[in-house]
Amino acid sequence: MKRTQGGMTLISFIIVLAVVGVFIYMGMKLIPMYSEYYAVKRALSELSTDPAAANAEPSKIRDLFFRRLYVSYADNIKKEHFKIERRDAGYLVTVDYEVRKPLIGNLDVVGRFNATQEMRRSGGLD
């Protein structure tokens, strides 16, 4: 009875390493994009519970939002991506932006993100 040795050859091991390396490289490009998106969502959520923003004007709300993003090092969100729409009981704040990162050669990774938060005005002024 002849025994045969099983396992990966050197070529198959190199191919597996290359595939794993590509996925790790893609993760290194995608994780900061999603991290920035969650920073935007967190800033919007904190803004909706902030008493200073409850009865503030849209320009003040925009300033408070971008101050929160400055702390999170979110660089891809610009003033033109931030929109405030008046609603009956307050405002609807929308942040709609796109991030494009080069991947390999002429291939890019594109992330399109949209976050919205409803802000209610408080009943009375203090």
N, CA, C and O atoms as a GROMACS GRO file, in nm:
protein
  504
    1MET      N    1   0.084  -0.118   0.000
    1MET     CA    2   0.000   0.000   0.000
    1MET      C    3   0.089   0.124   0.000
    1MET      O    4   0.176   0.140   0.086
    2LYS      N    5   0.065   0.210  -0.096
    2LYS     CA    6   0.148   0.328  -0.112
    2LYS      C    7   0.081   0.447  -0.045
    2LYS      O    8  -0.038   0.470  -0.064
    3ARG      N    9   0.156   0.523   0.034
    3ARG     CA   10   0.104   0.642   0.102
    3ARG      C   11   0.131   0.764   0.014
    3ARG      O   12   0.240   0.782  -0.040
    4THR      N   13   0.029   0.848   0.002
    4THR     CA   14   0.048   0.973  -0.070
    4THR      C   15   0.036   1.087   0.030
    4THR      O   16  -0.047   1.086   0.121
    5GLN      N   17   0.119   1.183   0.011
    5GLN     CA   18   0.119   1.298   0.100
    5GLN      C   19   0.018   1.400   0.050
    5GLN      O   20   0.017   1.431  -0.070
    6GLY      N   21  -0.067   1.452   0.138
    6GLY     CA   22  -0.168   1.551   0.099
    6GLY      C   23  -0.129   1.688   0.154
    6GLY      O   24  -0.057   1.699   0.253
    7GLY      N   25  -0.177   1.789   0.090
    7GLY     CA   26  -0.148   1.925   0.136
    7GLY      C   27  -0.138   2.020   0.019
    7GLY      O   28  -0.157   1.984  -0.097
    8MET      N   29  -0.107   2.142   0.053
    8MET     CA   30  -0.096   2.246  -0.049
    8MET      C   31   0.044   2.250  -0.107
    8MET      O   32   0.144   2.229  -0.038
    9THR      N   33   0.048   2.279  -0.235
    9THR     CA   34   0.179   2.299  -0.298
    9THR      C   35   0.221   2.444  -0.275
    9THR      O   36   0.141   2.526  -0.230
   10LEU      N   37   0.342   2.474  -0.306
   10LEU     CA   38   0.393   2.611  -0.289
   10LEU      C   39   0.316   2.709  -0.377
   10LEU      O   40   0.285   2.820  -0.334
   11ILE      N   41   0.285   2.670  -0.499
   11ILE     CA   42   0.210   2.757  -0.591
   11ILE      C   43   0.071   2.785  -0.535
   11ILE      O   44   0.028   2.900  -0.535
   12SER      N   45   0.000   2.685  -0.487
   12SER     CA   46  -0.134   2.707  -0.433
   12SER      C   47  -0.128   2.792  -0.306
   12SER      O   48  -0.219   2.871  -0.281
   13PHE      N   49  -0.024   2.776  -0.227
   13PHE     CA   50  -0.008   2.858  -0.107
   13PHE      C   51   0.012   3.005  -0.144
   13PHE      O   52  -0.044   3.094  -0.079
   14ILE      N   53   0.091   3.032  -0.246
   14ILE     CA   54   0.115   3.169  -0.293
   14ILE      C   55  -0.014   3.230  -0.348
   14ILE      O   56  -0.042   3.347  -0.324
   15ILE      N   57  -0.093   3.151  -0.420
   15ILE     CA   58  -0.221   3.200  -0.473
   15ILE      C   59  -0.316   3.235  -0.360
   15ILE      O   60  -0.381   3.339  -0.364
   16VAL      N   61  -0.325   3.150  -0.258
   16VAL     CA   62  -0.411   3.178  -0.142
   16VAL      C   63  -0.364   3.304  -0.072
   16VAL      O   64  -0.446   3.388  -0.034
   17LEU      N   65  -0.233   3.320  -0.054
   17LEU     CA   66  -0.181   3.441   0.009
   17LEU      C   67  -0.213   3.566  -0.072
   17LEU      O   68  -0.245   3.670  -0.015
   18ALA      N   69  -0.206   3.556  -0.205
   18ALA     CA   70  -0.237   3.670  -0.290
   18ALA      C   71  -0.385   3.709  -0.277
   18ALA      O   72  -0.417   3.828  -0.268
   19VAL      N   73  -0.474   3.611  -0.275
   19VAL     CA   74  -0.618   3.639  -0.262
   19VAL      C   75  -0.646   3.701  -0.126
   19VAL      O   76  -0.719   3.800  -0.116
   20VAL      N   77  -0.590   3.645  -0.022
   20VAL     CA   78  -0.609   3.700   0.113
   20VAL      C   79  -0.551   3.842   0.120
   20VAL      O   80  -0.611   3.929   0.182
   21GLY      N   81  -0.438   3.865   0.059
   21GLY     CA   82  -0.376   3.997   0.057
   21GLY      C   83  -0.463   4.101  -0.012
   21GLY      O   84  -0.471   4.215   0.033
   22VAL      N   85  -0.528   4.063  -0.122
   22VAL     CA   86  -0.617   4.156  -0.193
   22VAL      C   87  -0.736   4.192  -0.104
   22VAL      O   88  -0.774   4.309  -0.098
   23PHE      N   89  -0.794   4.094  -0.036
   23PHE     CA   90  -0.906   4.123   0.052
   23PHE      C   91  -0.865   4.210   0.171
   23PHE      O   92  -0.942   4.296   0.214
   24ILE      N   93  -0.748   4.188   0.224
   24ILE     CA   94  -0.699   4.273   0.334
   24ILE      C   95  -0.676   4.416   0.283
   24ILE      O   96  -0.710   4.512   0.352
   25TYR      N   97  -0.620   4.428   0.165
   25TYR     CA   98  -0.597   4.560   0.106
   25TYR      C   99  -0.729   4.633   0.082
   25TYR      O  100  -0.740   4.753   0.107
   26MET      N  101  -0.830   4.562   0.032
   26MET     CA  102  -0.962   4.622   0.012
   26MET      C  103  -1.022   4.665   0.146
   26MET      O  104  -1.084   4.770   0.155
   27GLY      N  105  -1.003   4.584   0.247
   27GLY     CA  106  -1.052   4.620   0.381
   27GLY      C  107  -0.986   4.746   0.433
   27GLY      O  108  -1.050   4.828   0.499
   28MET      N  109  -0.858   4.761   0.403
   28MET     CA  110  -0.787   4.882   0.446
   28MET      C  111  -0.841   5.006   0.377
   28MET      O  112  -0.830   5.116   0.432
   29LYS      N  113  -0.899   4.992   0.260
   29LYS     CA  114  -0.959   5.105   0.188
   29LYS      C  115  -1.103   5.129   0.234
   29LYS      O  116  -1.147   5.244   0.242
   30LEU      N  117  -1.177   5.022   0.265
   30LEU     CA  118  -1.318   5.034   0.298
   30LEU      C  119  -1.345   5.071   0.444
   30LEU      O  120  -1.438   5.146   0.472
   31ILE      N  121  -1.266   5.021   0.536
   31ILE     CA  122  -1.292   5.045   0.678
   31ILE      C  123  -1.290   5.194   0.714
   31ILE      O  124  -1.379   5.238   0.787
   32PRO      N  125  -1.195   5.274   0.666
   32PRO     CA  126  -1.201   5.418   0.698
   32PRO      C  127  -1.324   5.488   0.640
   32PRO      O  128  -1.376   5.582   0.700
   33MET      N  129  -1.371   5.442   0.523
   33MET     CA  130  -1.491   5.502   0.465
   33MET      C  131  -1.612   5.477   0.553
   33MET      O  132  -1.691   5.569   0.579
   34TYR      N  133  -1.628   5.354   0.600
   34TYR     CA  134  -1.741   5.322   0.686
   34TYR      C  135  -1.725   5.382   0.826
   34TYR      O  136  -1.823   5.417   0.890
   35SER      N  137  -1.603   5.392   0.872
   35SER     CA  138  -1.578   5.456   1.001
   35SER      C  139  -1.622   5.602   0.997
   35SER      O  140  -1.681   5.653   1.093
   36GLU      N  141  -1.593   5.668   0.887
   36GLU     CA  142  -1.635   5.807   0.870
   36GLU      C  143  -1.788   5.818   0.863
   36GLU      O  144  -1.846   5.911   0.918
   37TYR      N  145  -1.852   5.723   0.795
   37TYR     CA  146  -1.997   5.723   0.785
   37TYR      C  147  -2.061   5.709   0.925
   37TYR      O  148  -2.157   5.778   0.957
   38TYR      N  149  -2.007   5.619   1.006
   38TYR     CA  150  -2.062   5.602   1.141
   38TYR      C  151  -2.033   5.724   1.228
   38TYR      O  152  -2.110   5.752   1.320
   39ALA      N  153  -1.926   5.796   1.202
   39ALA     CA  154  -1.901   5.923   1.273
   39ALA      C  155  -2.006   6.027   1.235
   39ALA      O  156  -2.050   6.105   1.319
   40VAL      N  157  -2.046   6.028   1.107
   40VAL     CA  158  -2.152   6.120   1.062
   40VAL      C  159  -2.283   6.084   1.131
   40VAL      O  160  -2.354   6.172   1.180
   41LYS      N  161  -2.317   5.956   1.134
   41LYS     CA  162  -2.441   5.912   1.199
   41LYS      C  163  -2.440   5.947   1.347
   41LYS      O  164  -2.540   5.991   1.402
   42ARG      N  165  -2.326   5.926   1.412
   42ARG     CA  166  -2.314   5.957   1.555
   42ARG      C  167  -2.328   6.107   1.578
   42ARG      O  168  -2.395   6.149   1.673
   43ALA      N  169  -2.267   6.189   1.494
   43ALA     CA  170  -2.276   6.335   1.508
   43ALA      C  171  -2.420   6.382   1.490
   43ALA      O  172  -2.466   6.470   1.562
   44LEU      N  173  -2.492   6.324   1.394
   44LEU     CA  174  -2.632   6.360   1.373
   44LEU      C  175  -2.718   6.319   1.492
   44LEU      O  176  -2.806   6.393   1.535
   45SER      N  177  -2.692   6.200   1.544
   45SER     CA  178  -2.768   6.153   1.659
   45SER      C  179  -2.744   6.240   1.782
   45SER      O  180  -2.838   6.275   1.853
   46GLU      N  181  -2.618   6.275   1.806
   46GLU     CA  182  -2.585   6.362   1.920
   46GLU      C  183  -2.645   6.500   1.901
   46GLU      O  184  -2.688   6.564   1.997
   47LEU      N  185  -2.649   6.546   1.778
   47LEU     CA  186  -2.704   6.678   1.748
   47LEU      C  187  -2.854   6.683   1.777
   47LEU      O  188  -2.905   6.785   1.822
   48SER      N  189  -2.923   6.573   1.752
   48SER     CA  190  -3.068   6.571   1.775
   48SER      C  191  -3.103   6.572   1.923
   48SER      O  192  -3.214   6.611   1.960
   49THR      N  193  -3.010   6.531   2.008
   49THR     CA  194  -3.035   6.532   2.152
   49THR      C  195  -2.970   6.650   2.223
   49THR      O  196  -2.984   6.665   2.344
   50ASP      N  197  -2.899   6.733   2.148
   50ASP     CA  198  -2.829   6.847   2.208
   50ASP      C  199  -2.928   6.959   2.235
   50ASP      O  200  -2.995   7.006   2.142
   51PRO      N  201  -2.940   7.005   2.361
   51PRO     CA  202  -3.033   7.114   2.390
   51PRO      C  203  -2.995   7.246   2.323
   51PRO      O  204  -3.082   7.329   2.297
   52ALA      N  205  -2.868   7.266   2.294
   52ALA     CA  206  -2.824   7.389   2.228
   52ALA      C  207  -2.874   7.394   2.083
   52ALA      O  208  -2.889   7.503   2.027
   53ALA      N  209  -2.899   7.279   2.023
   53ALA     CA  210  -2.943   7.275   1.884
   53ALA      C  211  -3.095   7.268   1.872
   53ALA      O  212  -3.148   7.277   1.761
   54ALA      N  213  -3.166   7.253   1.983
   54ALA     CA  214  -3.311   7.232   1.979
   54ALA      C  215  -3.385   7.348   1.913
   54ALA      O  216  -3.475   7.326   1.832
   55ASN      N  217  -3.348   7.471   1.946
   55ASN     CA  218  -3.415   7.589   1.888
   55ASN      C  219  -3.319   7.675   1.807
   55ASN      O  220  -3.345   7.793   1.786
   56ALA      N  221  -3.212   7.617   1.762
   56ALA     CA  222  -3.109   7.693   1.690
   56ALA      C  223  -3.150   7.713   1.544
   56ALA      O  224  -3.233   7.641   1.490
   57GLU      N  225  -3.089   7.812   1.484
   57GLU     CA  226  -3.107   7.840   1.342
   57GLU      C  227  -3.028   7.736   1.261
   57GLU      O  228  -2.934   7.676   1.313
   58PRO      N  229  -3.064   7.716   1.134
   58PRO     CA  230  -2.992   7.618   1.052
   58PRO      C  231  -2.840   7.642   1.044
   58PRO      O  232  -2.764   7.545   1.041
   59SER      N  233  -2.796   7.766   1.040
   59SER     CA  234  -2.651   7.792   1.032
   59SER      C  235  -2.581   7.747   1.161
   59SER      O  236  -2.470   7.695   1.156
   60LYS      N  237  -2.646   7.766   1.275
   60LYS     CA  238  -2.590   7.721   1.402
   60LYS      C  239  -2.587   7.569   1.410
   60LYS      O  240  -2.491   7.510   1.460
   61ILE      N  241  -2.692   7.504   1.359
   61ILE     CA  242  -2.697   7.357   1.356
   61ILE      C  243  -2.584   7.303   1.269
   61ILE      O  244  -2.519   7.205   1.304
   62ARG      N  245  -2.561   7.368   1.154
   62ARG     CA  246  -2.453   7.326   1.064
   62ARG      C  247  -2.317   7.339   1.135
   62ARG      O  248  -2.233   7.250   1.126
   63ASP      N  249  -2.296   7.450   1.205
   63ASP     CA  250  -2.170   7.470   1.277
   63ASP      C  251  -2.150   7.365   1.385
   63ASP      O  252  -2.040   7.312   1.400
   64LEU      N  253  -2.255   7.334   1.460
   64LEU     CA  254  -2.246   7.232   1.565
   64LEU      C  255  -2.214   7.095   1.506
   64LEU      O  256  -2.137   7.019   1.563
   65PHE      N  257  -2.273   7.064   1.391
   65PHE     CA  258  -2.248   6.937   1.325
   65PHE      C  259  -2.102   6.925   1.281
   65PHE      O  260  -2.037   6.824   1.305
   66PHE      N  261  -2.051   7.030   1.215
   66PHE     CA  262  -1.914   7.022   1.164
   66PHE      C  263  -1.811   7.027   1.277
   66PHE      O  264  -1.700   6.977   1.260
   67ARG      N  265  -1.844   7.086   1.390
   67ARG     CA  266  -1.754   7.077   1.505
   67ARG      C  267  -1.742   6.934   1.554
   67ARG      O  268  -1.634   6.888   1.590
   68ARG      N  269  -1.854   6.863   1.556
   68ARG     CA  270  -1.850   6.722   1.596
   68ARG      C  271  -1.771   6.638   1.497
   68ARG      O  272  -1.698   6.547   1.537
   69LEU      N  273  -1.784   6.668   1.369
   69LEU     CA  274  -1.709   6.593   1.269
   69LEU      C  275  -1.560   6.624   1.274
   69LEU      O  276  -1.477   6.537   1.246
   70TYR      N  277  -1.524   6.745   1.310
   70TYR     CA  278  -1.384   6.782   1.320
   70TYR      C  279  -1.313   6.695   1.424
   70TYR      O  280  -1.197   6.657   1.405
   71VAL      N  281  -1.382   6.663   1.532
   71VAL     CA  282  -1.325   6.579   1.636
   71VAL      C  283  -1.304   6.437   1.585
   71VAL      O  284  -1.211   6.368   1.628
   72SER      N  285  -1.389   6.392   1.492
   72SER     CA  286  -1.381   6.255   1.440
   72SER      C  287  -1.289   6.242   1.319
   72SER      O  288  -1.278   6.133   1.262
   73TYR      N  289  -1.225   6.349   1.278
   73TYR     CA  290  -1.135   6.349   1.162
   73TYR      C  291  -1.206   6.306   1.034
   73TYR      O  292  -1.149   6.233   0.953
   74ALA      N  293  -1.329   6.349   1.016
   74ALA     CA  294  -1.403   6.318   0.894
   74ALA      C  295  -1.373   6.428   0.792
   74ALA      O  296  -1.420   6.541   0.805
   75ASP      N  297  -1.295   6.395   0.690
   75ASP     CA  298  -1.247   6.494   0.594
   75ASP      C  299  -1.327   6.499   0.465
   75ASP      O  300  -1.315   6.596   0.390
   76ASN      N  301  -1.406   6.398   0.436
   76ASN     CA  302  -1.474   6.391   0.306
   76ASN      C  303  -1.608   6.463   0.302
   76ASN      O  304  -1.665   6.479   0.194
   77ILE      N  305  -1.660   6.506   0.416
   77ILE     CA  306  -1.789   6.574   0.421
   77ILE      C  307  -1.765   6.723   0.410
   77ILE      O  308  -1.694   6.782   0.492
   78LYS      N  309  -1.824   6.784   0.309
   78LYS     CA  310  -1.811   6.928   0.285
   78LYS      C  311  -1.944   6.996   0.314
   78LYS      O  312  -2.045   6.930   0.336
   79LYS      N  313  -1.941   7.128   0.315
   79LYS     CA  314  -2.061   7.207   0.345
   79LYS      C  315  -2.174   7.177   0.246
   79LYS      O  316  -2.291   7.178   0.284
   80GLU      N  317  -2.141   7.152   0.120
   80GLU     CA  318  -2.245   7.128   0.021
   80GLU      C  319  -2.313   6.991   0.036
   80GLU      O  320  -2.418   6.968  -0.024
   81HIS      N  321  -2.255   6.901   0.116
   81HIS     CA  322  -2.315   6.770   0.140
   81HIS      C  323  -2.420   6.776   0.251
   81HIS      O  324  -2.497   6.681   0.268
   82PHE      N  325  -2.423   6.883   0.326
   82PHE     CA  326  -2.510   6.899   0.443
   82PHE      C  327  -2.632   6.983   0.404
   82PHE      O  328  -2.618   7.097   0.359
   83LYS      N  329  -2.751   6.926   0.421
   83LYS     CA  330  -2.874   6.998   0.386
   83LYS      C  331  -2.972   6.994   0.503
   83LYS      O  332  -2.988   6.892   0.570
   84ILE      N  333  -3.036   7.108   0.526
   84ILE     CA  334  -3.138   7.118   0.631
   84ILE      C  335  -3.270   7.156   0.563
   84ILE      O  336  -3.277   7.253   0.487
   85GLU      N  337  -3.373   7.077   0.591
   85GLU     CA  338  -3.504   7.102   0.536
   85GLU      C  339  -3.601   7.125   0.651
   85GLU      O  340  -3.607   7.046   0.745
   86ARG      N  341  -3.676   7.233   0.643
   86ARG     CA  342  -3.771   7.266   0.750
   86ARG      C  343  -3.890   7.170   0.745
   86ARG      O  344  -3.948   7.146   0.639
   87ARG      N  345  -3.925   7.118   0.862
   87ARG     CA  346  -4.044   7.033   0.878
   87ARG      C  347  -4.136   7.099   0.981
   87ARG      O  348  -4.098   7.198   1.043
   88ASP      N  349  -4.257   7.045   1.000
   88ASP     CA  350  -4.353   7.108   1.091
   88ASP      C  351  -4.296   7.128   1.231
   88ASP      O  352  -4.302   7.238   1.286
   89ALA      N  353  -4.241   7.022   1.288
   89ALA     CA  354  -4.197   7.029   1.427
   89ALA      C  355  -4.046   7.050   1.440
   89ALA      O  356  -3.991   7.033   1.549
   90GLY      N  357  -3.980   7.085   1.333
   90GLY     CA  358  -3.835   7.103   1.342
   90GLY      C  359  -3.769   7.099   1.205
   90GLY      O  360  -3.815   7.162   1.110
   91TYR      N  361  -3.661   7.023   1.197
   91TYR     CA  362  -3.583   7.014   1.074
   91TYR      C  363  -3.553   6.869   1.041
   91TYR      O  364  -3.550   6.783   1.129
   92LEU      N  365  -3.531   6.844   0.914
   92LEU     CA  366  -3.478   6.716   0.868
   92LEU      C  367  -3.338   6.745   0.814
   92LEU      O  368  -3.322   6.819   0.716
   93VAL      N  369  -3.238   6.687   0.877
   93VAL     CA  370  -3.099   6.709   0.839
   93VAL      C  371  -3.053   6.588   0.757
   93VAL      O  372  -3.068   6.474   0.799
   94THR      N  373  -2.998   6.616   0.639
   94THR     CA  374  -2.951   6.511   0.549
   94THR      C  375  -2.805   6.536   0.513
   94THR      O  376  -2.767   6.648   0.479
   95VAL      N  377  -2.726   6.431   0.522
   95VAL     CA  378  -2.586   6.436   0.478
   95VAL      C  379  -2.573   6.331   0.369
   95VAL      O  380  -2.584   6.211   0.396
   96ASP      N  381  -2.549   6.375   0.247
   96ASP     CA  382  -2.541   6.286   0.131
   96ASP      C  383  -2.407   6.312   0.062
   96ASP      O  384  -2.383   6.421   0.012
   97TYR      N  385  -2.321   6.210   0.061
   97TYR     CA  386  -2.188   6.230   0.004
   97TYR      C  387  -2.135   6.101  -0.056
   97TYR      O  388  -2.189   5.993  -0.034
   98GLU      N  389  -2.029   6.115  -0.134
   98GLU     CA  390  -1.965   6.004  -0.201
   98GLU      C  391  -1.815   6.009  -0.175
   98GLU      O  392  -1.753   6.116  -0.177
   99VAL      N  393  -1.757   5.892  -0.151
   99VAL     CA  394  -1.613   5.882  -0.128
   99VAL      C  395  -1.555   5.790  -0.235
   99VAL      O  396  -1.607   5.680  -0.259
  100ARG      N  397  -1.448   5.836  -0.300
  100ARG     CA  398  -1.382   5.757  -0.404
  100ARG      C  399  -1.236   5.740  -0.364
  100ARG      O  400  -1.164   5.838  -0.344
  101LYS      N  401  -1.194   5.615  -0.353
  101LYS     CA  402  -1.055   5.584  -0.318
  101LYS      C  403  -0.994   5.497  -0.427
  101LYS      O  404  -1.060   5.403  -0.474
  102PRO      N  405  -0.871   5.524  -0.469
  102PRO     CA  406  -0.807   5.436  -0.568
  102PRO      C  407  -0.778   5.300  -0.506
  102PRO      O  408  -0.736   5.290  -0.390
  103LEU      N  409  -0.800   5.195  -0.584
  103LEU     CA  410  -0.777   5.060  -0.534
  103LEU      C  411  -0.651   5.001  -0.596
  103LEU      O  412  -0.545   4.998  -0.533
  104ILE      N  413  -0.661   4.956  -0.719
  104ILE     CA  414  -0.547   4.896  -0.789
  104ILE      C  415  -0.547   4.949  -0.931
  104ILE      O  416  -0.645   4.931  -1.004
  105GLY      N  417  -0.441   5.012  -0.971
  105GLY     CA  418  -0.433   5.063  -1.107
  105GLY      C  419  -0.539   5.168  -1.134
  105GLY      O  420  -0.545   5.270  -1.066
  106ASN      N  421  -0.624   5.142  -1.234
  106ASN     CA  422  -0.729   5.236  -1.266
  106ASN      C  423  -0.864   5.197  -1.204
  106ASN      O  424  -0.968   5.251  -1.244
  107LEU      N  425  -0.864   5.104  -1.110
  107LEU     CA  426  -0.986   5.065  -1.039
  107LEU      C  427  -1.000   5.146  -0.912
  107LEU      O  428  -0.904   5.165  -0.837
  108ASP      N  429  -1.122   5.195  -0.888
  108ASP     CA  430  -1.152   5.273  -0.769
  108ASP      C  431  -1.259   5.204  -0.687
  108ASP      O  432  -1.342   5.129  -0.740
  109VAL      N  433  -1.257   5.230  -0.557
  109VAL     CA  434  -1.365   5.189  -0.468
  109VAL      C  435  -1.449   5.313  -0.443
  109VAL      O  436  -1.396   5.417  -0.402
  110VAL      N  437  -1.578   5.303  -0.469
  110VAL     CA  438  -1.667   5.417  -0.452
  110VAL      C  439  -1.771   5.382  -0.348
  110VAL      O  440  -1.839   5.280  -0.358
  111GLY      N  441  -1.783   5.468  -0.247
  111GLY     CA  442  -1.885   5.451  -0.145
  111GLY      C  443  -1.980   5.569  -0.149
  111GLY      O  444  -1.936   5.684  -0.144
  112ARG      N  445  -2.109   5.541  -0.157
  112ARG     CA  446  -2.211   5.646  -0.158
  112ARG      C  447  -2.287   5.634  -0.028
  112ARG      O  448  -2.345   5.529   0.002
  113PHE      N  449  -2.287   5.741   0.050
  113PHE     CA  450  -2.345   5.738   0.184
  113PHE      C  451  -2.453   5.844   0.198
  113PHE      O  452  -2.441   5.954   0.144
  114ASN      N  453  -2.558   5.810   0.272
  114ASN     CA  454  -2.667   5.901   0.298
  114ASN      C  455  -2.713   5.878   0.442
  114ASN      O  456  -2.750   5.767   0.478
  115ALA      N  457  -2.710   5.984   0.522
  115ALA     CA  458  -2.756   5.976   0.661
  115ALA      C  459  -2.856   6.088   0.684
  115ALA      O  460  -2.834   6.202   0.644
  116THR      N  461  -2.967   6.055   0.750
  116THR     CA  462  -3.068   6.156   0.781
  116THR      C  463  -3.102   6.149   0.929
  116THR      O  464  -3.091   6.044   0.992
  117GLN      N  465  -3.141   6.263   0.982
  117GLN     CA  466  -3.181   6.271   1.122
  117GLN      C  467  -3.288   6.379   1.134
  117GLN      O  468  -3.272   6.490   1.084
  118GLU      N  469  -3.397   6.345   1.202
  118GLU     CA  470  -3.501   6.442   1.227
  118GLU      C  471  -3.470   6.513   1.358
  118GLU      O  472  -3.439   6.450   1.459
  119MET      N  473  -3.480   6.645   1.355
  119MET     CA  474  -3.455   6.725   1.475
  119MET      C  475  -3.583   6.796   1.514
  119MET      O  476  -3.640   6.871   1.434
  120ARG      N  477  -3.629   6.772   1.634
  120ARG     CA  478  -3.751   6.835   1.684
  120ARG      C  479  -3.715   6.960   1.761
  120ARG      O  480  -3.618   6.962   1.837
  121ARG      N  481  -3.794   7.064   1.741
  121ARG     CA  482  -3.776   7.188   1.818
  121ARG      C  483  -3.842   7.169   1.952
  121ARG      O  484  -3.948   7.106   1.963
  122SER      N  485  -3.780   7.225   2.055
  122SER     CA  486  -3.841   7.214   2.188
  122SER      C  487  -3.958   7.310   2.197
  122SER      O  488  -3.966   7.408   2.124
  123GLY      N  489  -4.049   7.279   2.290
  123GLY     CA  490  -4.176   7.353   2.300
  123GLY      C  491  -4.161   7.500   2.336
  123GLY      O  492  -4.225   7.584   2.273
  124GLY      N  493  -4.080   7.532   2.432
  124GLY     CA  494  -4.070   7.671   2.474
  124GLY      C  495  -3.926   7.717   2.483
  124GLY      O  496  -3.834   7.636   2.488
  125LEU      N  497  -3.910   7.846   2.484
  125LEU     CA  498  -3.775   7.903   2.498
  125LEU      C  499  -3.748   7.926   2.645
  125LEU      O  500  -3.838   7.964   2.721
  126ASP      N  501  -3.623   7.905   2.686
  126ASP     CA  502  -3.584   7.925   2.826
  126ASP      C  503  -3.547   8.069   2.851
  126ASP      O  504  -3.512   8.104   2.964
   0.00000   0.00000   0.00000
